[in-house]
């Protein structure tokens, strides 16, 4: 059991309607809220959740197929439904996760989809239970869903007001440190009309040092296109100084990937590998070496430890920056540097499930089960506890009227 945050609100309980490995529930616990009901369709996820949250009632069920009356009504509910943009309804073929990964394992059918719950299950459950606060987490692209206006309208018709929040998990720092990972997600906060609105600015604006004002400020989100106020950090928005005459672009301090790297684990020298790395991988490594290596007096190179992502256009980066977004499969390699003569002297290994869980900001005491691949799947599917912690605390403050003071971050490393 992780250390308690000191917050305790026994009269506020929560339904975690896609509990997964338990990131949203862990965040709720850190915010002092009792998780009363936890639901998921994957038996292993329910098993892991029940071990770490034994006081919650658990049900292994497909939310899209069950009657909301099956469960007790709680004050709050958290939903992390599957992204509707990528369902068969959009004409895209659903990915079948049946190939061997680098761990040599195949996931069971029950784990193939993130969740069988959909955005419309949020409406079904809210219609019956009339939760006072509903928190919905999804990928940023869900805002492009063709039925987004209809979905919002349905919740408004039920008597809810709402606010869309775009938050990167590394900036979720109101009640403690954020995750050592750059992870953009969209959250929709619903509260019942007539209730106090949550103070979203108070809970989602990270502290940053403004060099022009020479003081620490609560940075404000500045959208590059004001007509599109949603998206990803640095792509669609920046953080700026809130001072009217300043508005300097700021970079909040964040945790580095180095916080989760276990350097004691063995890694194989690239030149000694029995099976050579793919040419595309080697090309990325060479590019990373060219970008980050420094020559030594002896004619060699000094190279920092690096992270090599295996997806998208993300490039090799030093471990003193946050880890790129953790996905549901192992997609990050570690390159251990030091003084080398060339690429062949770098040591290479994939990140472990434990390092992925730490990158999601699960506590070290969290207990996992399953194969390596199943553990990576659960971690990559989860909500980062810091994001859930801050948003649930924000909701509790609105519900109870009790002022909860955010804590100052001790971070000093900027990314």
N, C-alpha and C positions, 0 to 999 in steps of 0.2 A: 504494500500500500504506500503510495507516495506521500510526502509530507503535506499536511493540509494548509491551505492558503490563509486560514484564520477567519475566512468568511463563512457564515452559517445562516441559512435562511430555511428553517424547517418547514415553513408553511408554503414554500414554493417548490412544486415538483414539476417534472418534465417527462414527456414521452419522446424517446429517441426513435424516430420512425424509420431510420436506416442506420442502425447502430454500427454495423461493420465491425472493424477491430476495436472500436470504442473511442475514437478521437473526440467526437462531439460530446460523448458522455464524460470523458476525462476532463474536457474543458468545463463542462457544467459542474462537475464535482469540485474543481479548483475554484469555481465561482461561488461555492457554497450551496449549490442547488442539488436536491435529491432526484436522481434518475429513477422514476417509478416503473416505467415500462420500456423495454428495449426489443425492437423487432428487426428481423432480417431473414432472408430466405436461404442463406447458406449455413448449414449446420455447424461448420467449423468456426465461422465468425461468431455465431451464438455461443459456442463453447468457450471461445477466447473471451468474449465479453462477460460471460457469466463468472469466469474465474476472477476477472479483475473488478467486476461490479456485482458481487454476490447478493446485494440487497435489492437489486432490481428484479422485476418479474420479466421473464424472457419468453418469447414466442418465435419459433422458426416458421415463418409464413411469408407467402408472396402477397405483399400489401395490395396489389392490384386485384386480388381475388378474395379478399376477406372483408367482412362487414365491420365498419368502425365500431359498432355496438359491442363487439367482442371485447373491447378494452375499456378500462376506467378513464374517466375524464381527468386531465391534469391541467395545471395552470398554464403551462407552456408546452410547446411542441417544437421539435427540431426535425426537419426533413432534408434529406440529401438524395433526391430522386435522380434517376438516370437522365442524361442530357437528351432532350427530345430532338435536338438537331440531328442526332446521329442514329435515329431509329429507322426501321424498315419503312415507316410511313413517309420518310423523306426520299425514298427511292434508292437508298444506299444499302448495299448488302452488309448484313451484320457480320462482324469479324468472328471467326471461329478460332478459339484459342486452344489449339490441339497440337501445336508443334513443340518439339523439344527446345528448351532454353539452354542457357549456358550451365545451368545446374543439372541438366539431363532429366528434367521432370516435366510432366504434363499435368495441367490442372484438371480437376473433375468438372463435369458439366455444370454442377451447381455454382461454381465460381466463375463461369465463363463471362457472365454479365455483371456489371457493377451493381445493378439493382433492377428488380422487376417492377419496382414502384415507379410511377410516372408523376409528372407535374400535376395531373388531374387528381391524383390521390390526395394531394395537399388540400384541394378543394373539398373532396368527399369527407375527409376526416375533420376538417375545420367546420364544415356545415353541421355535422352531428355534435362535435364536442365543444365548439365555440371557445376554443382556447383563448386566453387573454392576450398571449403573445405567440406568434408563429414565426419561426426563423427557418428560412429556406436557403440552402447552399447549392451552388451549381457552378459549372464552368462559365467563363465570361461570355462565350458564344451563345449561351441560351437566350441572351437578350435579342438575338437575331431570329429566334423562332417565330414562324409566321403566325402562330396562335398566341404569342405573348400578350398582345392587347386584350384578347378574349379571356386569357387566364387571369390577368390582373383585374379585369372587369368582374369576373366571377367572385374574386375575393372581396372586392369593394362592395358588391351586391350583398355579401354576407355581413357587411357592417364593419369592415376593416379599413384602416388607413395604412399607408405603407411608405417605405423609403428603400431605394436600391443603394446598396453599398458595395463598392469595389475595393477590396482590401487584399494586399499582398501579405502572406503569412509572416514574412520577415519584418513587417512593420506593425504586427499585432503586439504592442509593447505596453499596453495600458496598465496591466496588473503584473507585469513581469517581462522576461525576455521573450522575443519573438522566435520563430523557427529559423534555424540556420539554412534556409532554403528560400529561393525566389519562387513563390507559388501564388499566382493570381487567381482569385476566385470572386464570384459575384454572390452576394447575399441579399435576400429580400427580407426586410424586417416588417412584420405586420403587427398592428395593435388595434384593439377595438375602438371604434369611434366613441369619443367621450372620455376615454382613459388618457392619462398623461402620456405624451409622446416621448419616446426615448431620446436622450441627448446624444445623438450619433456623433456629432463633432467632438465631443469630449472624449469619446472612447476610441476613435479611429484616426486621430491625428498624431503621428509620432513626433517626438521631440527631435530637434536638430539644431546644430550650432549655426547661427547666421554670422558669417565673417564680416559682413558690412555693418550690421548692428552690434557686433561683438557681444552676443548674448545667446542663450539657449531659448528657442521659441517652439511653439506648437505649430508645426508646418501645416499649410493648407494645400488641399488638392487643387491643382490648376489643370483644367482640361484643354488640350490642344485645339479641339473643336468643341466650342460650347454647345453646339446643337447635338452633340453626341456624348453626353456625360456618362459614359461607361467604357470600360476597356481595361487594358493592362498598363502596369507601371512602365514608364519611359516610352511606351508606344503611343498610348492615348492620353496619359496624364503625367505630370511632374509634381514634385513638392516645392512650394515656395514659401518665403518669409511672409507672415501675415501682416507685417507693418505696411501701412498704406503707401508710404514713400519709398519702400524698398522692393519687395516682391522678388528678391534675389532667389534664383534656383538653389535649392538645398538638397543635400544627400543625407538622409537619416542614418545614424550608425546602426549596423546590423551585425548579427552573429556570422562568423565565417564557417565554411565547410570543415575547416580544421578542428572545430569543436567536436565533431562526430567521428573523425578518422582515428582508427586504431593502428598506429604505426608499428605495433609489435607483431601484427599478423604478417605471415610470410608473403612475399611477392617475388615473382620470377623475373630474372633479368631477360629483357626482350631477346637479346642475342643467344640465350640459352634455351629458349622455348622449343619443345619437341614439335609443336605445331605452330608454324609462323602465323602471325596476325595477318588479317586480310589487307590487301594493298590500300584500300580506302582508309582503313584504320591507321595504317602506317603514314599515309599522307597527312592525316589530321595531326598525328603525333609530331611529324616533322614540322608542320606549320606552327604547332604549339612551342616546339623547341626554338624555332626561329624567333618567335615573338617574346619568349620569356627567358631564354638562356643569356648568360653574360660570360664573356671570355675571361679566363684566368691567366695569370702570369706564366703558368707552365704549359700554355697552349691548349688547355682543356676548356670545359664549360662548367659554370655553376648554374644549376637548374633548381628552381623551387619545386616542391611537391605540386602536382597538377591533377585536375579532374578532367577526364575526357568523356563528354556525353555522347551517347549513341543515337541521337534522334535530332531531326530538324536541322537547322543551320547553326546550332549552338557550337561555339568553338571551345577549344581547350582553355581552361582558366586556372589560376592559382587557387590553392585551398584557403587562402586568406580572403576569398570572396565567398558569398553564399553558394550552396549547391544549386545547380539548375533544378527545375521542377522534377520531383520524384514521381515516377509513373507506376503503373501496375506490373511492370516487368523490369528486370535488372537492366538498366541502360546507362550506368555510370561506371567508368573504370578509373582506378587510381594509378598515377604515374609517380613513383617515388624517385626523387631527383638526387641532388647532392653534386659532387664534382664528377663529371663524366667526360668521356672522349667523344661520344656521339649517341645517337638514338638507341643503339644496341645496349648501352650501359644502363638505360633507365629500367627500373623494375616495375612490373605491370601486374595488377590483379583487379578483379571486379569488386565493387563494394559488397559488403555482407548484409543479410537481412537485419542484423542488429544495428548496423550503421544507417540503414534506411529508416528504421524506426526512430533512431536518435535524430535524424534529419527532419523527421516529421514532428519532433519535439515531444515524443512520448517519454515518460520518465524511465530511468534505468531499471526501476523495480517492476515495470510492466511485464506481465508474463504472456508469452506467445506460445502457440502450438502449431503443428503442421509441418509440411516440408518447407524447404528453403523458398521454393517458388510461391507456395501458398502464403508464407509470411510476407514476402515482398508484395504480393497482391493485396493483402489486407492493409499493409502500411500505405501503399500507393493509393488505395481507394479511400483512405480515411480523411477526415477533417483534421487539420492540425489543431491540437489542443489549445495553443495560445489564441487562435482566432475564435474558437468556440468560447473559451474562457472570457474574453473581453466582451463579446457580443451578448453572452448570457448575463454577465454582470451588468452590462448596460440595460438589459431588459429588466433585471431585478430592481435596479435603482428606480426605473420608471414605475414599476408595479408597487413597490413598497413606499416610495417617497423618501427612503433613507439614502443620504448622500454617501456614495462610496468613492473614496479618494484614490485616483490612479497613483501608481508608484513610479518613481523616477528610475529610468534605466541607467545602468552603469556602463553601457556599451561605449567603447571608444573607437572602434574600428569602423570606418565607412567603406561602402562598396560603390 
